[in-house]
Amino acid sequence: MPRRAVRGPPKQKTTILFKAGNLPSNPDELFRRVFWKSDFLAGEAHNFWREVKRAEPAGLPIQAWKDWISKRGMSVGQFYNMIHGLVGAGFIEKKDSRWHLSGGFLRELEQMLTVYSTESGLRYQIA
């Protein structure tokens, strides 16, 4: 019998909107860059991220979604889209059936800075 290919868990990805010369000046604007199609989801995602942050280091149980959607008036689909965006952007990650803050977003930005700096010959400085 032929063997089937074994795949790991799918990598979630999302699009983050970069606007040259228009820097985000607050966290709300940063979340709008990830959830650029919906201001509602941007706000809800920021609120959910804050809940995850408050729950650290233990993390927020993944079952919290039921309470979240009932309290916030969200559909299951909206919640799924919000989680997909947060995970895809590297803001949160799931470990041991709990949501935790993730360093993925920072790693991506650092890698982009390194690649661009190497290619352009320009150095970046964090203010």
N, CA, C and O of each residue as an XYZ file, in Angstrom:
508
protein
N       0.842     -1.173      0.000
C       0.000      0.000      0.000
C       0.895      1.247      0.000
O       1.861      1.306      0.760
N       0.587      2.239     -0.839
C       1.421      3.447     -0.890
C       1.327      4.236      0.422
O       0.289      4.263      1.083
N       2.417      4.857      0.764
C       2.454      5.672      1.977
C       1.959      7.070      1.670
O       2.215      7.608      0.593
N       1.265      7.640      2.597
C       0.756      8.996      2.446
C       1.757      9.990      3.027
O       2.441      9.707      4.010
N       1.823     11.133      2.410
C       2.693     12.190      2.926
C       2.139     12.688      4.258
O       0.931     12.854      4.422
N       3.024     12.915      5.180
C       2.625     13.419      6.488
C       2.922     14.915      6.513
O       4.046     15.353      6.270
N       1.896     15.670      6.810
C       2.057     17.118      6.880
C       1.978     17.581      8.324
O       1.275     16.994      9.147
N       2.697     18.625      8.607
C       2.597     19.238      9.920
C       1.375     20.129      9.964
O       0.622     20.212      8.993
N       1.178     20.795     11.087
C       0.035     21.698     11.175
C       0.205     22.841     10.171
O       1.326     23.272      9.901
N      -0.908     23.329      9.621
C      -0.799     24.405      8.634
C      -0.255     25.687      9.270
O      -0.574     26.005     10.416
N       0.561     26.409      8.521
C       1.068     27.690      8.992
C       0.050     28.754      8.633
O      -0.351     28.881      7.477
N      -0.363     29.514      9.627
C      -1.322     30.567      9.343
C      -0.566     31.815      8.937
O       0.482     32.143      9.493
N      -1.124     32.500      7.953
C      -0.522     33.721      7.448
C      -1.607     34.768      7.325
O      -2.788     34.442      7.210
N      -1.208     36.011      7.350
C      -2.146     37.095      7.120
C      -1.409     38.238      6.453
O      -0.179     38.283      6.453
N      -2.158     39.151      5.893
C      -1.582     40.315      5.235
C      -1.569     41.480      6.210
O      -2.577     41.779      6.849
N      -0.428     42.131      6.318
C      -0.312     43.338      7.131
C      -0.060     44.491      6.189
O       0.847     44.436      5.358
N      -0.854     45.531      6.311
C      -0.760     46.670      5.426
C       0.349     47.610      5.890
O       0.303     48.138      7.001
N       1.346     47.812      5.030
C       2.407     48.781      5.291
C       2.137     50.005      4.441
O       1.892     49.891      3.240
N       2.181     51.176      5.056
C       1.959     52.423      4.338
C       3.203     53.288      4.520
O       3.440     53.832      5.598
N       3.975     53.406      3.478
C       5.209     54.188      3.569
C       4.890     55.623      3.977
O       4.010     56.264      3.402
N       5.617     56.115      4.979
C       5.452     57.487      5.419
C       4.258     57.712      6.327
O       4.045     58.837      6.781
N       3.476     56.688      6.607
C       2.302     56.832      7.461
C       2.441     55.828      8.613
O       1.844     54.752      8.588
N       3.225     56.191      9.604
C       3.562     55.282     10.692
C       2.426     55.191     11.706
O       1.795     56.199     12.021
N       2.164     54.001     12.215
C       1.148     53.893     13.264
C       1.641     54.590     14.526
O       2.771     54.367     14.962
N       0.801     55.429     15.109
C       1.219     56.185     16.284
C       0.645     55.612     17.574
O       0.995     56.065     18.663
N      -0.240     54.611     17.456
C      -0.804     53.990     18.647
C      -1.195     52.546     18.331
O      -1.262     52.160     17.164
N      -1.451     51.755     19.363
C      -1.788     50.338     19.130
C      -3.025     50.134     18.252
O      -3.064     49.194     17.458
N      -4.027     50.993     18.381
C      -5.227     50.842     17.556
C      -4.885     50.901     16.067
O      -5.424     50.133     15.272
N      -3.996     51.807     15.698
C      -3.587     51.920     14.295
C      -2.806     50.688     13.851
O      -2.923     50.266     12.700
N      -2.015     50.111     14.746
C      -1.280     48.891     14.417
C      -2.255     47.745     14.128
O      -2.077     47.015     13.153
N      -3.276     47.586     14.960
C      -4.254     46.521     14.743
C      -5.076     46.779     13.475
O      -5.503     45.832     12.814
N      -5.300     48.046     13.132
C      -5.994     48.350     11.877
C      -5.159     47.961     10.665
O      -5.717     47.717      9.595
N      -3.848     47.896     10.801
C      -2.986     47.456      9.702
C      -3.151     45.964      9.430
O      -3.001     45.516      8.293
N      -3.457     45.202     10.466
C      -3.675     43.762     10.316
C      -5.109     43.503      9.855
O      -5.340     42.702      8.950
N      -6.053     44.174     10.471
C      -7.476     43.977     10.169
C      -7.989     45.155      9.342
O      -8.955     45.818      9.719
N      -7.330     45.405      8.214
C      -7.625     46.572      7.402
C      -8.966     46.479      6.689
O      -9.457     47.486      6.178
N      -9.562     45.313      6.644
C     -10.873     45.183      6.001
C     -12.018     45.507      6.952
O     -13.137     45.759      6.505
N     -11.757     45.504      8.261
C     -12.846     45.685      9.221
C     -12.367     46.411     10.470
O     -11.568     45.871     11.236
N     -12.848     47.625     10.679
C     -12.531     48.355     11.903
C     -13.096     47.626     13.129
O     -12.492     47.648     14.202
N     -14.258     46.980     12.962
C     -14.858     46.225     14.060
C     -13.916     45.119     14.515
O     -13.642     44.985     15.707
N     -13.414     44.318     13.561
C     -12.508     43.224     13.936
C     -11.186     43.754     14.491
O     -10.592     43.131     15.371
N     -10.724     44.895     13.987
C      -9.489     45.482     14.515
C      -9.654     45.794     16.001
O      -8.777     45.481     16.807
N     -10.772     46.407     16.356
C     -11.030     46.737     17.756
C     -11.201     45.500     18.613
O     -10.658     45.424     19.715
N     -11.958     44.519     18.110
C     -12.167     43.283     18.859
C     -10.860     42.511     19.026
O     -10.604     41.942     20.087
N     -10.041     42.493     17.988
C      -8.757     41.796     18.058
C      -7.848     42.448     19.092
O      -7.155     41.759     19.841
N      -7.852     43.773     19.131
C      -7.025     44.472     20.121
C      -7.515     44.146     21.532
O      -6.710     43.920     22.435
N      -8.832     44.122     21.718
C      -9.388     43.779     23.031
C      -9.046     42.338     23.419
O      -8.691     42.069     24.567
N      -9.153     41.425     22.470
C      -8.828     40.024     22.754
C      -7.344     39.888     23.077
O      -6.978     39.158     23.997
N      -6.491     40.578     22.335
C      -5.050     40.555     22.590
C      -4.756     41.040     24.014
O      -3.910     40.478     24.709
N      -5.472     42.095     24.437
C      -5.299     42.593     25.808
C      -5.692     41.536     26.843
O      -5.030     41.399     27.872
N      -6.766     40.790     26.572
C      -7.181     39.706     27.467
C      -6.100     38.635     27.552
O      -5.793     38.133     28.633
N      -5.527     38.294     26.405
C      -4.437     37.306     26.397
C      -3.260     37.840     27.199
O      -2.649     37.102     27.971
N      -2.940     39.108     27.023
C      -1.827     39.728     27.755
C      -2.078     39.685     29.263
O      -1.173     39.383     30.041
N      -3.324     39.993     29.674
C      -3.666     39.961     31.101
C      -3.548     38.543     31.679
O      -3.223     38.365     32.853
N      -3.815     37.549     30.843
C      -3.806     36.154     31.304
C      -2.407     35.560     31.393
O      -2.241     34.455     31.909
N      -1.392     36.275     30.897
C      -0.033     35.755     30.940
C       0.475     35.723     32.381
O       0.069     36.581     33.165
N       1.316     34.808     32.765
C       2.002     33.813     31.952
C       1.214     32.514     31.757
O       1.626     31.653     30.979
N       0.085     32.369     32.459
C      -0.677     31.120     32.350
C      -1.337     30.955     30.981
O      -1.505     29.835     30.498
N      -1.706     32.065     30.363
C      -2.385     32.016     29.074
C      -3.893     31.983     29.237
O      -4.408     31.695     30.318
N      -4.593     32.281     28.156
C      -6.057     32.308     28.131
C      -6.553     30.982     27.555
O      -6.155     30.604     26.453
N      -7.419     30.268     28.286
C      -7.903     28.988     27.759
C      -8.601     29.166     26.407
O      -9.334     30.133     26.203
N      -8.368     28.231     25.496
C      -8.983     28.374     24.169
C     -10.503     28.288     24.245
O     -11.191     28.755     23.337
N     -11.040     27.697     25.315
C     -12.493     27.630     25.470
C     -13.112     28.995     25.752
O     -14.336     29.128     25.739
N     -12.296     30.002     26.003
C     -12.799     31.345     26.294
C     -13.577     31.934     25.119
O     -14.286     32.926     25.290
N     -13.458     31.346     23.937
C     -14.134     31.896     22.763
C     -15.650     31.920     22.957
O     -16.315     32.835     22.472
N     -16.202     30.933     23.654
C     -17.658     30.876     23.839
C     -18.150     32.087     24.619
O     -19.120     32.736     24.226
N     -17.478     32.388     25.724
C     -17.850     33.572     26.506
C     -17.601     34.848     25.711
O     -18.399     35.785     25.746
N     -16.484     34.867     24.997
C     -16.104     36.072     24.253
C     -17.169     36.443     23.226
O     -17.594     37.597     23.171
N     -17.604     35.487     22.416
C     -18.565     35.839     21.368
C     -19.931     36.183     21.947
O     -20.643     37.021     21.393
N     -20.306     35.548     23.056
C     -21.610     35.878     23.633
C     -21.589     37.265     24.269
O     -22.569     38.002     24.165
N     -20.488     37.632     24.925
C     -20.383     38.952     25.552
C     -20.186     40.069     24.525
O     -20.641     41.193     24.738
N     -19.521     39.770     23.428
C     -19.143     40.804     22.468
C     -20.085     40.896     21.270
O     -19.941     41.796     20.443
N     -21.039     39.988     21.167
C     -21.970     40.035     20.041
C     -21.309     39.695     18.717
O     -21.645     40.265     17.679
N     -20.372     38.767     18.759
C     -19.661     38.340     17.549
C     -20.220     37.012     17.073
O     -20.736     36.223     17.865
N     -20.113     36.775     15.784
C     -20.445     35.460     15.258
C     -19.219     34.557     15.392
O     -18.105     35.034     15.604
N     -19.436     33.263     15.267
C     -18.322     32.314     15.300
C     -17.364     32.604     14.145
O     -16.147     32.519     14.310
N     -17.902     32.939     12.994
C     -17.073     33.265     11.833
C     -16.203     34.487     12.066
O     -15.031     34.496     11.690
N     -16.767     35.521     12.685
C     -15.978     36.718     12.994
C     -14.868     36.388     13.983
O     -13.742     36.867     13.844
N     -15.189     35.562     14.992
C     -14.169     35.176     15.956
C     -13.055     34.398     15.270
O     -11.875     34.640     15.523
N     -13.431     33.460     14.398
C     -12.440     32.673     13.661
C     -11.543     33.591     12.826
O     -10.324     33.418     12.813
N     -12.134     34.557     12.133
C     -11.347     35.496     11.317
C     -10.406     36.324     12.186
O      -9.271     36.597     11.795
N     -10.881     36.725     13.369
C     -10.054     37.504     14.284
C      -8.859     36.674     14.756
O      -7.725     37.153     14.744
N      -9.111     35.435     15.171
C      -8.030     34.557     15.634
C      -7.043     34.287     14.501
O      -5.829     34.315     14.707
N      -7.567     34.025     13.306
C      -6.709     33.767     12.146
C      -5.775     34.959     11.905
O      -4.589     34.770     11.637
N      -6.300     36.170     11.998
C      -5.474     37.360     11.804
C      -4.438     37.538     12.894
O      -3.286     37.867     12.610
N      -4.836     37.322     14.147
C      -3.896     37.479     15.265
C      -2.766     36.453     15.206
O      -1.602     36.786     15.428
N      -3.117     35.211     14.906
C      -2.097     34.160     14.807
C      -1.243     34.382     13.567
O      -0.018     34.280     13.628
N      -1.881     34.684     12.451
C      -1.161     34.883     11.197
C      -0.180     36.040     11.252
O       0.883     35.989     10.632
N      -0.536     37.092     11.997
C       0.359     38.249     12.138
C       1.466     37.991     13.154
O       2.433     38.750     13.225
N       1.331     36.933     13.934
C       2.346     36.633     14.951
C       2.112     37.349     16.261
O       3.045     37.501     17.051
N       0.870     37.801     16.521
C       0.567     38.492     17.776
C       0.282     37.507     18.912
O       0.648     37.756     20.060
N      -0.373     36.387     18.586
C      -0.676     35.376     19.594
C      -0.359     33.998     19.023
O      -0.217     33.832     17.811
N      -0.250     33.019     19.906
C      -0.040     31.633     19.486
C      -0.728     30.715     20.484
O      -0.984     31.093     21.627
N      -1.021     29.505     20.032
C      -1.665     28.519     20.894
C      -0.611     27.540     21.391
O       0.124     26.943     20.604
N      -0.551     27.384     22.717
C       0.342     26.408     23.351
C      -0.445     25.714     24.445
O      -1.042     26.362     25.304
N      -0.441     24.389     24.406
C      -1.100     23.606     25.454
C      -2.550     24.045     25.682
O      -2.978     24.220     26.823
N      -3.296     24.222     24.598
C      -4.718     24.591     24.647
C      -4.972     25.934     25.323
O      -6.027     26.151     25.919
N      -3.997     26.830     25.222
C      -4.148     28.183     25.765
C      -3.555     29.177     24.780
O      -2.601     28.871     24.064
N      -4.136     30.374     24.756
C      -3.613     31.460     23.926
C      -2.559     32.214     24.713
O      -2.752     32.540     25.885
N      -1.434     32.488     24.052
C      -0.326     33.239     24.653
C       0.130     34.327     23.682
O      -0.085     34.230     22.474
N       0.764     35.364     24.234
C       1.394     36.354     23.369
C       2.523     35.677     22.608
O       3.140     34.732     23.101
N       2.785     36.163     21.418
C       3.825     35.573     20.577
C       4.828     36.639     20.174
O       4.487     37.811     20.017
N       6.059     36.212     20.012
C       7.099     37.103     19.509
C       7.240     37.028     17.993
O       8.156     37.623     17.426
N       6.347     36.306     17.338
C       6.429     36.109     15.892
C       6.423     37.397     15.097
O       7.168     37.527     14.126
N       5.595     38.351     15.493
C       5.510     39.628     14.782
C       6.848     40.363     14.849
O       7.330     40.881     13.841
N       7.439     40.405     16.032
C       8.738     41.075     16.191
C       9.826     40.376     15.388
O      10.661     41.041     14.774
N       9.830     39.050     15.384
C      10.835     38.306     14.612
C      10.711     38.617     13.120
O      11.719     38.780     12.432
N       9.483     38.699     12.626
C       9.276     39.019     11.201
C       9.815     40.411     10.871
O      10.511     40.595      9.873
N       9.487     41.389     11.720
C       9.974     42.750     11.480
C      11.502     42.814     11.534
O      12.131     43.460     10.695
N      12.087     42.151     12.511
C      13.550     42.136     12.624
C      14.188     41.509     11.389
O      15.205     41.997     10.897
N      13.594     40.429     10.889
C      14.130     39.775      9.697
C      14.009     40.681      8.478
O      14.927     40.754      7.661
N      12.872     41.374      8.356
C      12.714     42.307      7.225
C      13.753     43.422      7.298
O      14.336     43.795      6.280
N      13.988     43.954      8.495
C      15.001     44.997      8.663
C      16.387     44.490      8.284
O      17.148     45.186      7.613
N      16.706     43.293      8.710
C      18.015     42.717      8.405
C      18.191     42.523      6.899
O      19.223     42.892      6.339
N      17.193     41.951      6.253
C      17.283     41.694      4.809
C      17.398     43.006      4.047
O      18.248     43.142      3.167
N      16.546     43.974      4.381
C      16.581     45.249      3.663
C      17.883     45.994      3.928
O      18.470     46.577      3.017
N      18.324     45.971      5.169
C      19.567     46.655      5.528
C      20.750     46.051      4.766
O      21.604     46.777      4.257
N      20.793     44.728      4.693
C      21.873     44.047      3.972
C      21.830     44.388      2.486
O      22.861     44.683      1.882
N      20.662     44.348      1.913
C      20.508     44.597      0.467
C      20.792     46.053      0.106
O      21.417     46.332     -0.917
N      20.334     46.974      0.943
C      20.452     48.401      0.608
C      21.757     49.016      1.068
O      22.182     50.038      0.529
N      22.394     48.417      2.048
C      23.592     49.012      2.620
C      23.271     50.051      3.668
O      24.180     50.650      4.244
N      22.002     50.275      3.925
C      21.580     51.237      4.960
C      21.499     50.530      6.298
O      21.196     49.340      6.368
N      21.772     51.270      7.351
C      21.650     50.687      8.683
C      20.379     51.214      9.336
O      19.984     52.362      9.128
N      19.759     50.371     10.114
C      18.562     50.827     10.830
C      18.926     51.043     12.288
O      19.780     50.356     12.848
N      18.259     52.010     12.881
C      18.440     52.278     14.298
C      17.063     52.360     14.937
O      16.147     52.996     14.416
N      16.950     51.715     16.052
C      15.694     51.792     16.790
C      15.777     53.030     17.679
O      16.705     53.195     18.471
N      14.790     53.879     17.524
C      14.793     55.182     18.234
C      14.598     55.029     19.714
O      14.578     56.023     20.439
